[in-house]
């Protein structure tokens, strides 16, 4: 379950949208509004805004989206119950609202329109609403035993609008590029090839890097906003682990080479002793003996190296 929050100035557009019959709209619940027709709903909302005309954006619009895996279990009654629970936890109380379900997409979803000016003329706070909403959605998903979507791979990226479209393009590039790179220079070069710029945030006037920023198509995103795994510290940690692994492999290779050289060196000593025992009693000259020694060594080294 995820929620998308929008605030606006006028109720006409959003009411007409949530009641659009092309989306097979169905009103599940409401309070404080006349349901005779869309105009009656709009007038009801507008009338209450006069209690506090200083609020420039009295329209609250939240879509609650569920996984297609929950299609069978999400009856209208359950969706209404979840929507009410969500509103209560978000502090959307004592105010007008309409909850409508749409059937135009493969995943179940409802639209909640409410008046940010409550029944007494006070403003319903939107402070940290997106942060609070994210936590509440997770809690409700667990409470009602709903399906947890696994990561960004399930997002239908072809439907995204800017700036989310560009953010997901950067996400896809980072996911592909970082595992193939050993350092920041390689990452920056490969991202530049895909028209993605990289800049770093520094601590005060020091050279200490605090964060990384990616930009494309005129949009900029902190690494952690693209995805938590792409914050500067997380990427740096991955690069350091790769470097440590590379050093360990190099040490192991060097140790293996040293061991092999020692074996070959010991083999030469053994071979020389064997030769002294097996060599003929005389040669025509020293050059003949030297050539024989080299030939004997080469043969024995090969035997020693491939001995099981």
HELIX and SHEET records of a PDB file:
HELIX    1   1 UNK A   11  UNK A   18  1                                   8    
HELIX    2   2 UNK A   21  UNK A   23  5                                   3    
HELIX    3   3 UNK A   38  UNK A   49  1                                  12    
HELIX    4   4 UNK A   50  UNK A   52  5                                   3    
HELIX    5   5 UNK A   68  UNK A   70  5                                   3    
HELIX    6   6 UNK A   76  UNK A   90  1                                  15    
HELIX    7   7 UNK A  129  UNK A  143  1                                  15    
HELIX    8   8 UNK A  152  UNK A  154  5                                   3    
HELIX    9   9 UNK A  157  UNK A  159  5                                   3    
HELIX   10  10 UNK A  164  UNK A  177  1                                  14    
HELIX   11  11 UNK A  178  UNK A  180  5                                   3    
HELIX   12  12 UNK A  184  UNK A  193  1                                  10    
HELIX   13  13 UNK A  223  UNK A  226  1                                   4    
HELIX   14  14 UNK A  228  UNK A  230  5                                   3    
HELIX   15  15 UNK A  232  UNK A  278  1                                  47    
HELIX   16  16 UNK A  286  UNK A  305  1                                  20    
SHEET    1   A 5 UNK A   2  UNK A   8  0                                        
SHEET    2   A 5 UNK A  59  UNK A  65 -1                                        
SHEET    3   A 5 UNK A 109  UNK A 115 -1                                        
SHEET    4   A 5 UNK A  97  UNK A 102 -1                                        
SHEET    5   A 5 UNK A  26  UNK A  31 -1                                        
SHEET    1   B 3 UNK A 197  UNK A 202  0                                        
SHEET    2   B 3 UNK A 209  UNK A 216 -1                                        
SHEET    3   B 3 UNK A 219  UNK A 222 -1                                        
END                                                                             
